[in-house]
Each structure stands twice: as structure tokens, then as C-alpha cells.
């Protein structure tokens, strides 16, 4: 802040103090306060002077927070008593797609605007010639590191299980061209959701396009069946289901759905097949839970923090549904 004030030649308009840590604008009395958030409860009692209120909140180094729950707590403490609030978040994108910050910024939230900048978008003299020399050396020696550290790209390595995940919009015109569909269902009820997946395997490009989902707890089989039958593409397509639920499968069949039990294999075979695809295309707008599970899936870690080749067993309801849906493709068998 002090650097920016000096750069703009506005030193005479502001008073900077260290105790308390703040910046005061002389003409208007407006104040910028600074607070450390190593403990979010530090801002619980913060108040603007007089009848004023805090209109702007800036959270710097957003990726250092534990999650949006912590941010919401701060917003609830700071942004009250006024109107038309604005919140700014600034951070360097973490390397892996699975990080909560990268997931959060990919959400299509009304009113949110996301700006991406890097060292090439500011005046060169701000950083100095040596910075650009180091950047070029890194680009030549390690392109992935360059893309992440200097361009701020999410390179998707680290512990991400599905670095082949691609998030983009899937159009209705595109959906109209799909023929043979892959439909899967993982049963749940109170704590675990029932997860239905609909996808299309594009053999020519070796990619899976995930375009629809049902993801809900406390669904009775009759309610689940009605939701599935309402899908216009279901028709006579088979739905591959968790074989551990024979009664539920029988219920769906009684309701007129072509439900079949999956011949269970080790889950790692299904994961490996999904990883072998050139792309797993997901529209976050159409299938938010599919995107969340696929983007946040990480390999397990040892006690020392090292990733090991073992797949997650939590938050995998849609993943299981997707494995069931693609079981014929991944095993090389066919019902037809």
C-alpha cells in the first residue's frame, strides 16, 4: 500500500501509522485497517469509527487460509451495517487443481469476477531486468515450473488423481449428437448421497464427456426412480448399478428402469482406465458434484506427507457411479 501511494505521488494525502497499523486519508477521514488472520477471531469485535462501515475487504494470500468457511467467518464480522460491499481476493494459484482455492475460483458464482495477471502484464521496471532473466532461464530448464511460478497456471501435478480433467461448457447441440451413453448409479441414503452419472465415450478422441448427474441424500428408491425416468435420454439404456444393493436394483426394475448389477473388480482398474483417457470433460455448471469430486481427488499421503499410489476412499460417490457406468469399457466386455 505504501509503495502504491508513493508510486502515485500521493504521500501528502495519507497518514501511515504502525500503532495502530492503518492508513488514514486526510481529506475524507477514510481509514484502511490491517489485521493478521492467523486467528480469524481477531476480527470478531472490529468496528468502523463513528457511524461508518467497512465497504471493502481485501484478503491477501487467499491460498493460505483453510477454506471458504474461514473467509465467510471474516466477512460476517467485517461487512455489516452498510451496503454494496466488495471483497477482493489475491493469491498465487496453487499448483494442483485439487486445492480448495482453485476449485472455489472455478465456481460460476453470480457477481464474481476473476482477473488473471502475471509478470508480463506489468511494467518491466517494476520487477527489474534480473527477474526477467530468471524467468527465461526457468522457462528453458523446466517449462512446467515456469508455467506455474511465473504465469500462474494450474499445472495439475502433485497428488491430483485426474490431471486429464478438462472443465468447459457442454452445449445442447453437442449433446444432441451423442448416441450410446454410459449411465451409472451408486446407492446411498442418509449420510452418503445416491449418485447417478450420465456420460458419453468419444472413442475417436479417447475422451469421456460427463454431462448430467443426480446427487442427493435421503432419496427413497421410488423417488430416485422417478428422477431417473424423467431424464429424456434414459429410455432403454442400461444403468450399471452397485451390485451390493440387489434389493434396490430390483426396486428400480419394478419401476421400469433397466438396472443391471456391475460385475465388481478392483476399483483401481476403473481409476486407471479413467486416467488413461485423453480427457475427462466436465461442465461445472451442469455437474457441479462431478467436477468437485474429480478435481479434488488426490492420492493418499503417508505420515510424512509423501503421496503414494493409492486412491481416495472419501468423497467418491460420483466417482464410483462413473466407474460403474464405464465398467464395460474399462473391462473390455459388452452386453450387446
Secondary structure, 3 states (H helix, E strand, C coil): CHHHHHHCCCHHHEEEEECCEEEEECCCCCEEECCCCCCHHHHCCCCCCCCCCCCEEEEECHHHCCCHHHHHHHHHHHCCCCCCCEEEEECCCCCCCCCHHHHHHCCCCCCCCCCCCCHHHCCHHHHCHHHHHHHHHHHHHCHHHHHHHCCCCCCCCCCECCCCEEECCCCHHHHCCCCCEEEEEECCCCCCCEEEEEEEEECCCCEEEEEEEEEECCCCHHHHHHHHHCCCCCCCCCEEECCCCHHHHHHHHHCCCCEEECCCCCHHHHHHHHHHCCEEEECCCCCHHHHHHHHHCECCECCCCCECCCCCCCCCHHHHHHHHHCHHHHHCCCCC
